[in-house]
Structures are given as C-alpha cells and as structure tokens.
C-alpha cells in the first residue's frame, strides 16, 4: 500500500466523506451565488442613491465620478457571477477572472481618488498606478499565453 492509498477498510467511510464534502461544496456555491445576487441589488441601489445625491447637491461631476465608482464595483460582482456560473457548469475557475476583478478595483480607486475627502499624495497615486500597470501586464501575459496554447 502506498502512502496515497487508504486501507480497504476505510473505503465505505471514504465514500461517505467525499459525498458529504461534495454536498457541502454545492451548498457553499449556492450561498456564494445568493450573496453575489444580493450584492448586485445593493450596488444597483447604491448607484441610484449616488445619482440622486449628486442631483440634490447640484454637483453632477463629483456625483457622476462617485456613481461610476459604484458601477465599477457592480462590474466586479458581475465578473465574479460569470465565473461562478462557469464553475457550476463544470468549467475551471480562471485566474484571469480574479486578475480582471482586482484590475477593475484598482482602476476604480484611481477614478474616485479625485473626489475623496482627503487629497491623495503623489506617492499614493504612484502606487495605485504602478499596481494597475503591473496587473494589466499580468492580465495581458495570461491572455497571450492562453492564445498561444490554444493555437498549438
């Protein structure tokens, strides 16, 4: 018997454990799906509240940028929902999805920086721009390598 094999006596218990873990994993993905759906509703509501607040404050530029930041959060949630759907349909989770989400969040931060209460320092802006650039390069490299492997 190798180190990777269980004793034959554990086979029935192993089957039960695997079935229980599959069931719990399915339940976890249902909960993740419900949480993502709830966040879509919440971010949509927040977007309309941002637009309403901008209209009442008569500061449409500031309000539009803030609302755009909320829409970018909604975009991130949408990408995660798409990844969850693909996973539930039997596909693998793609690392590019998570890089895309983080890249969108970096870009969101850069867009809403001018309307924050505190003015960001030059170093802070540089860190966020550098991070977005690095993530963009990683994203392009992953997409390029996937294209190269599919062409072969």
C-alpha positions in Angstrom: 0.0 0.0 0.0 1.4 3.4 -1.0 1.2 6.5 1.1 -1.6 7.9 -1.1 -4.0 5.0 -0.7 -6.4 4.4 2.2 -6.7 1.0 3.7 -9.6 -1.0 2.1 -11.4 -0.9 5.4 -11.9 2.8 5.1 -13.5 2.7 1.6 -17.1 3.0 2.8 -16.2 5.9 5.2 -14.2 7.5 2.4 -17.3 7.4 0.0 -19.4 9.0 2.7 -16.8 11.7 3.4 -16.5 12.5 -0.3 -20.3 12.7 -0.8 -20.6 14.9 2.3 -17.9 17.3 1.0 -19.4 17.4 -2.4 -22.8 18.3 -0.9 -21.2 21.0 1.4 -19.3 22.4 -1.6 -22.6 22.6 -3.6 -24.2 24.3 -0.6 -21.3 26.8 -0.3 -21.7 27.7 -4.0 -25.4 28.3 -3.6 -24.6 30.6 -0.7 -21.9 32.4 -2.8 -24.4 32.8 -5.6 -27.1 34.2 -3.3 -24.5 36.6 -1.8 -23.4 37.8 -5.2 -27.0 38.3 -6.3 -27.7 40.3 -3.2 -24.7 42.4 -3.8 -25.9 43.2 -7.3 -29.2 44.5 -5.9 -27.3 46.5 -3.2 -24.8 48.1 -5.6 -27.6 48.9 -8.1 -29.5 50.6 -5.3 -26.3 52.4 -4.2 -25.7 53.7 -7.8 -29.2 55.3 -8.0 -28.7 56.8 -4.5 -25.4 58.2 -5.7 -27.1 59.8 -8.7 -29.9 61.1 -6.6 -27.4 62.6 -4.1 -25.5 64.2 -6.9 -28.6 65.8 -8.3 -29.7 67.1 -5.0 -26.3 68.5 -4.2 -26.1 70.2 -7.7 -22.6 68.7 -8.1 -23.1 66.4 -11.1 -19.4 65.9 -11.9 -18.5 64.8 -8.3 -21.6 62.7 -8.1 -21.0 61.1 -11.5 -17.5 60.1 -10.7 -18.7 58.6 -7.4 -21.6 56.8 -9.1 -19.1 55.5 -11.7 -17.0 54.0 -8.9 -20.2 52.2 -7.7 -20.8 50.9 -11.2 -17.2 49.5 -11.3 -18.0 47.6 -8.1 -21.0 46.2 -9.9 -18.8 45.2 -12.8 -16.5 43.3 -10.5 -19.5 41.5 -9.0 -20.7 40.7 -12.5 -17.4 39.2 -13.4 -17.5 37.0 -10.2 -21.0 35.9 -11.0 -19.9 34.9 -14.5 -17.0 32.9 -13.1 -19.4 31.2 -10.6 -21.8 30.3 -13.4 -18.9 28.8 -15.5 -17.7 26.9 -12.4 -21.2 25.5 -11.7 -21.4 24.4 -15.3 -18.3 22.3 -15.0 -15.6 24.7 -16.1 -12.5 25.6 -14.2 -12.1 28.8 -12.3 -9.8 31.1 -14.4 -7.2 33.1 -12.7 -7.7 35.8 -15.3 -11.2 36.5 -13.9 -9.7 37.3 -10.5 -7.0 39.5 -12.0 -9.7 41.3 -14.0 -11.6 41.9 -10.8 -8.6 43.3 -9.0 -7.6 45.4 -12.0 -11.1 46.9 -12.1 -10.9 47.7 -8.4 -7.5 49.4 -8.9 -9.0 51.5 -11.8 -12.0 52.3 -9.6 -9.7 53.6 -6.9 -7.8 55.8 -9.4 -11.1 57.2 -10.8 -12.6 58.0 -7.4 -9.3 59.4 -5.9 -10.1 63.0 -7.1 -13.4 63.1 -5.3 -12.2 61.6 -1.9 -12.4 63.8 1.2 -8.6 63.6 1.6 -6.3 64.6 -1.2 -4.0 61.6 -2.1 -0.3 62.1 -2.0 1.8 61.8 -5.1 3.3 58.5 -3.7 -0.2 57.1 -3.1 -1.3 57.8 -6.7 2.0 56.3 -8.0 1.5 53.1 -6.0 -2.0 52.7 -7.4 -1.0 53.5 -11.0 2.0 51.1 -10.7 -0.2 48.4 -9.3 -2.7 48.8 -12.1 0.0 48.7 -14.7 1.5 45.5 -13.2 -1.9 43.9 -13.1 -2.5 44.9 -16.7 0.7 43.4 -17.8 -0.1 40.2 -15.9 -3.5 40.1 -17.5 -2.1 40.6 -21.0 0.5 37.9 -20.4 -2.1 35.4 -19.2 -4.3 36.1 -22.2 -1.4 35.9 -24.6 -0.2 32.5 -23.1 -3.8 31.2 -23.4 -3.9 32.2 -27.0 -0.5 30.6 -27.7 -1.6 27.3 -26.1 -4.9 27.3 -28.0 -3.1 27.9 -31.3 -0.9 24.9 -30.8 
